[in-house]
Amino acid sequence: MACLSGDPDPNDPRGARTNKWLFDFPDAPLHNVTCFLPACILPCCAAFRLRQMVLNGDLSQNTCCMGYAAGADKFQVCFEPCPPIVSLCCETAICTGPSLSSTRHFYQDVKDIQNSPCDNRIIAATNFCRLFACVFGCFSSITGLCRDGAEVAHSAAQLMYLCTVGCMAAQLDAEMSYMGGHGPVTSVEMSMAPNKVVSMVR
């Protein structure tokens, strides 16, 4: 993992904060395997559970991707007529990755936790692999070439995505549940939470 470490991104607003995660991504599965494995198998269920934990079970406080995903405020209009549990089920089932990532960003902003350079690089590598697999798959479908290669790229990208989701879930669960972590979000912190309707890139 040495190649994934390095100096924080100077343009990352979460890179110079006071607090740190209890575990970085590479260590989270080893310390919290009971969350990592289920999250890899059923990531949408993990995303739902962690949003519930962050909000202390009060889903009336929930908004679409906690306002962090681009266009979340537009989708919130569609979600408002639905019961909170239904809207969260839809969000975590349809947009599992952004949903879990938004929960992590919200918790990180409330608890003033800085990004780990290693975590940032793993997330960036996962996004790149998924984008590459998508482009490769489109190229293969149009030209009829390299279909086996496109399947391998898709499978590898999906495996990396599931592992990253598992690490993210295990890290966030440990932070709220384990001794030494920053614990659940309190009612006072919730009342002082940052604006939920913000850009995904902060």
BELVEN-V648947 format. One record per residue. N is the residue number from 1. PHI is phi in whole degrees, -180 to 180 (999 if undefined). Layout:
# BELVEN-V648947
n=N phi=PHI
n=N phi=PHI
This chain:
# BELVEN-V648947
n=1 phi=999
n=2 phi=-61
n=3 phi=-70
n=4 phi=-95
n=5 phi=-90
n=6 phi=157
n=7 phi=-73
n=8 phi=-61
n=9 phi=-66
n=10 phi=-63
n=11 phi=-93
n=12 phi=-90
n=13 phi=-67
n=14 phi=-94
n=15 phi=-84
n=16 phi=-121
n=17 phi=-85
n=18 phi=-79
n=19 phi=-89
n=20 phi=-127
n=21 phi=-66
n=22 phi=-61
n=23 phi=-134
n=24 phi=-78
n=25 phi=-51
n=26 phi=-63
n=27 phi=-93
n=28 phi=-59
n=29 phi=-62
n=30 phi=-69
n=31 phi=-91
n=32 phi=-141
n=33 phi=-65
n=34 phi=-69
n=35 phi=-101
n=36 phi=-61
n=37 phi=-65
n=38 phi=-60
n=39 phi=-67
n=40 phi=-68
n=41 phi=-83
n=42 phi=-129
n=43 phi=-63
n=44 phi=-66
n=45 phi=-68
n=46 phi=-65
n=47 phi=-63
n=48 phi=-65
n=49 phi=-62
n=50 phi=-70
n=51 phi=-65
n=52 phi=-60
n=53 phi=-63
n=54 phi=-62
n=55 phi=-92
n=56 phi=54
n=57 phi=80
n=58 phi=-92
n=59 phi=-73
n=60 phi=-66
n=61 phi=-85
n=62 phi=-78
n=63 phi=-131
n=64 phi=-59
n=65 phi=52
n=66 phi=53
n=67 phi=81
n=68 phi=-87
n=69 phi=-79
n=70 phi=-60
n=71 phi=81
n=72 phi=-61
n=73 phi=-66
n=74 phi=-69
n=75 phi=-71
n=76 phi=-59
n=77 phi=-61
n=78 phi=-73
n=79 phi=-81
n=80 phi=-58
n=81 phi=-69
n=82 phi=-87
n=83 phi=-59
n=84 phi=-54
n=85 phi=-68
n=86 phi=-71
n=87 phi=-65
n=88 phi=-70
n=89 phi=-60
n=90 phi=-62
n=91 phi=-61
n=92 phi=-73
n=93 phi=-80
n=94 phi=-88
n=95 phi=-125
n=96 phi=-60
n=97 phi=-61
n=98 phi=-60
n=99 phi=-64
n=100 phi=-67
n=101 phi=-63
n=102 phi=-67
n=103 phi=-61
n=104 phi=-64
n=105 phi=-62
n=106 phi=-62
n=107 phi=-62
n=108 phi=-63
n=109 phi=-71
n=110 phi=-66
n=111 phi=-92
n=112 phi=57
n=113 phi=-101
n=114 phi=-82
n=115 phi=-73
n=116 phi=-86
n=117 phi=-55
n=118 phi=-64
n=119 phi=-62
n=120 phi=-59
n=121 phi=-71
n=122 phi=-67
n=123 phi=-63
n=124 phi=-63
n=125 phi=-65
n=126 phi=-65
n=127 phi=-62
n=128 phi=-64
n=129 phi=-63
n=130 phi=-69
n=131 phi=-66
n=132 phi=-61
n=133 phi=-63
n=134 phi=-66
n=135 phi=-65
n=136 phi=-62
n=137 phi=-65
n=138 phi=-64
n=139 phi=-61
n=140 phi=-65
n=141 phi=-66
n=142 phi=-74
n=143 phi=-94
n=144 phi=79
n=145 phi=-99
n=146 phi=53
n=147 phi=-66
n=148 phi=-65
n=149 phi=-64
n=150 phi=-65
n=151 phi=-66
n=152 phi=-64
n=153 phi=-62
n=154 phi=-64
n=155 phi=-65
n=156 phi=-65
n=157 phi=-66
n=158 phi=-68
n=159 phi=-64
n=160 phi=-66
n=161 phi=-61
n=162 phi=-64
n=163 phi=-66
n=164 phi=-66
n=165 phi=-62
n=166 phi=-62
n=167 phi=-64
n=168 phi=-63
n=169 phi=-66
n=170 phi=-64
n=171 phi=-65
n=172 phi=-69
n=173 phi=-62
n=174 phi=-64
n=175 phi=-63
n=176 phi=-88
n=177 phi=-111
n=178 phi=-93
n=179 phi=-62
n=180 phi=101
n=181 phi=-83
n=182 phi=-90
n=183 phi=75
n=184 phi=-70
n=185 phi=-72
n=186 phi=-85
n=187 phi=-63
n=188 phi=-66
n=189 phi=-64
n=190 phi=-63
n=191 phi=-69
n=192 phi=-103
n=193 phi=-61
n=194 phi=-65
n=195 phi=-53
n=196 phi=-80
n=197 phi=-97
n=198 phi=-136
n=199 phi=-75
n=200 phi=-65
n=201 phi=-96
n=202 phi=-123
